[in-house]
Amino acid sequence: MTNQIKQTGDGSDTLVSETFNQPYHSLGGAVAESRIVYFESTGLNERLTSTDSGHINIMEIGFGSGLNLVLLLDYLENSPSDKKIAFCSVEAYPIAPETVSEINFGDQLSHIDYRALLTNIFSNPKPGWNKIEITTNVTLHLFVGMFDELTNPNELDFDFVMHDPFSPDSNPAGWTPDLFGKLAGWSSMNAMLSTYSAATSARAAMAVGGWKIARAPGALGKREMTVASKNGENLSHLKRVNEQRLIERYENEEFR
Ligand SMILES: C[S@@+](CC[C@H](N)C(=O)[O-])C[C@H]1O[C@@H](n2cnc3c(N)ncnc32)[C@H](O)[C@@H]1O
């Protein structure tokens, strides 16, 4: 897969996939968008910087450039207490170490060694699960394979799901009821899932997979994004969607 590096509106780089004909992040700001969609919308930023210690298990769908892992490390730099983090992710098309060694996520990150870190991660990934100790508290479990082959390493109970494939139109394998159902089965009742997409077909697949769904304000001028949880009470601060109606529409094959 060929990728070009492109600077975005907040000064951070993203990649543009020729295969999927899409940027990995919003061209308005890769770092700014990722912080809003994958950390602030679910409260993960607050969990990471709280005084609580304990374990946090995260599953990301689409490792891409590794920006979400880098941002996680950045939040932990400002954390007053130790937390044990399992960061799991899946990627079928790992990027070339030469590409990642040139990427620049801008000057807002306190974790400055990300190029060396990512070059190491991408230097020799083998098919299946790769386990890499990033720090004494953070372990990366990277599954090199397709979304539909994904398994759950160590039978973890996930607290957060970062759902980040390309868009439903261009990357439908990332938005199936099967995948959302698998993620629901591996997640705790209070787990929070978030994604930049507000597509009705994506929400329908989530609903069929067992998630309760809410609309959240989108990042960087986008009207909406989506936040989900198995327990609807976790979404009470947001505007809910009617999951039953979405399931009916899915069963009526409205999204085929
Ligand atoms: C939007 S990018 C992810 C961006 C990433 N979270 C980041 O912070 O850089 C989507 C990723 O999903 C991967 N991908 C697309 N289809 C896939 C599939 N069927 N199985 C596994 N990975 C896939 C792409 O290669 C790409 O890296």
The ligand as an ORCA input file, in Angstrom:
! r2SCAN-3c Opt
* xyz 0 1
  C      -8.149      5.693      9.138
  S      -6.776      4.630      9.142
  C      -6.385      4.442     10.862
  C      -5.692      5.637     11.452
  C      -5.027      5.328     12.763
  N      -5.943      5.045     13.833
  C      -4.040      6.421     13.120
  O      -4.181      7.015     14.206
  O      -3.149      6.679     12.323
  C      -7.528      3.036      8.820
  C      -6.557      1.881      8.864
  O      -7.265      0.652      8.683
  C      -6.466     -0.222      7.897
  N      -7.343     -1.200      7.240
  C      -8.240     -0.967      6.243
  N      -8.923     -2.106      5.925
  C      -8.459     -3.068      6.745
  C      -8.820     -4.445      6.939
  N      -9.789     -5.031      6.205
  N      -8.184     -5.141      7.898
  C      -7.230     -4.539      8.660
  N      -6.832     -3.240      8.533
  C      -7.459     -2.506      7.590
  C      -5.780      0.702      6.915
  O      -4.609      0.124      6.394
  C      -5.502      1.944      7.763
  O      -4.235      1.902      8.336
*
